[in-house]
Amino acid sequence: MNRWPLPEPMALALAEAGKAVAAGEVPIGAVIVKDGNVIAAAHNAPRGLCDPTAHAEVLAIRAAAKALGNERLEGCELWVTLEPCAMCAGAIAHSRIARLYYAAPDPKGGAVEHGARVFEQDQCLHRPEVYSGMGEAEAGQVLRDFFAARR
């Protein structure tokens, strides 16, 4: 585990991942912060909502846009427990999230530092600042425990 306490938004994202576990969903949580205040939090819910797009990031982006009354989330930070997939990276770019913080890398499905590397493509019209690794051990353990219980 980390030697230092996790930043509060990542701790909240991990708590959201715990809610996903309780609901039988893949444990990914996301939190959106604007001006130091949490404006949205969500966890994965594709099974519960019967919606393949109901990833934690997308649900948090939808809630934040509604809270702000604007589809552009300029100046917002997204904190998520796992490297976003291509769909979520596209939503992050379209919503104009300023900073992305993610805990664990996802070599199989991630699209920020792995796979499609969405933000590096010429077609990507907005590129957030990206920071990774905060809470990596904790998020990774939650995911390993979840999948081990299903084997």
N, C-alpha and C positions, 0 to 999 in steps of 0.2 A: 504494500500500500504506500501511499505518498507520505513523505516526511512532514509535509505542511498541511494545514487544513485546506480543504477544497474551497474555491470561491463559492459563495452562496448560490449563484445561479446554477453551477454544475451540481452542487448538492441537491438542489431542487429538481434538476433534470434526472438525477439518479433516483430520487423519490418517485418521480413520474414513471420511471422504468419499473420500479417496484409495483406500481399500480397496474402496469401492463402484465406483469407476472401473475398478479392476483386475478386478472381477467382472462388468463390463458393466452395472452398475446406475446409476441417476441418483445423482450424487455428493452425498449428504446424510449427514452424520454427527451423532451425538448422544452426549453424555456426561452421566451423573448423578453428582452430588457430594453427599455427606452429611458434615457436620462436617469439611470440608476434604479428605476422601478420596474418590477416584473409586471408586464401587461398581458402575458399569455403563457399558459403551460399546457402541455398535452403529452399523451403517450400513444404508442402504436395501438390502433383499433381496427385493422382491416377485417378481422373475423367478426368482431362484435357489431360493426357497422355495415357488414357485407359490402365493403368498399375497398377495392385494391389500392386506392389512392390515399387511404386514411393512415398514412405514416405520421409519426409524431411531429416531424417538421412541418408537413403540410397542414395538419390540424392546428398547430401553434400559429403558423402564418395566417391562416384564415381567421383565427380568434383575434390576433393582433390587428389585422386589417380592419376587422369589425370594430374593435375597441377604439382605434384611431380614426375610423371613418375615412380611411384612405387605403388604396391598394398598394401604395408605395410606403415601404417601411424604412425610409431614410433615417439614418441615425440610430437604428436598432441593432441590437446584438442578438444572435441566435446561439444558444448553448445547447448542445445535443450530445448524447452519450455514445453515439457511433457515427463514423464517417458517413455523410449523406450519400445516397444512391443517385443515379443520374436524374431521376424524376425530381427528387428533392433539391438537388443542386440547381436544376432548372428553375424550380419555384423560388429558390433563394435569389437567383439572379434576377428573375422577373419582378420580385418584390422589392428589390434594391436594398436588401439587408446590408448594413455597413460592415459588420464583423461577424465571422463564424468561428465559434469555439467548439471543437468536438473532442471527445475523450479518447475513444479507441479507434484505431484504423480498421478498415474492412477490405482486406485484399481481394475477397471474392465479389463483393457487391458495391464497394465504395466507388465514387466517381469524382473525388476531389484530388487525392494523391494517388489513387489507383484507377484502373479501368479507363473510362472515357476522359477523365481529367477535364471536366466540363468548363471550369473557369479558365483553362489555358487555351480554349478553342477561339479562333478568330470570330466565330459567330456569337460568342458570349458577349452581350452588350454591357453587362455590369459584373464586376469582379469584387467580391468582398475581401477584406483582409481575412486571412485564415490562420488560426492558431490551433494546434493539436496537442494532445497528450495529457492535459489536465484531467485527472480522474481516470486515466487509461486503465490502471490496475483494477480499480473498483468496477468500472463498466465492463471490462473484460471478464471479471469473475462472475458478475451477474449473468452475462450471456453464457459463459461456460456452464454454470450451475443450471440454468434454464434448459439448455440442450442436453446436458447429461441426464437430467430427470426424465427426458423424453425418449432416451435410448433404451 
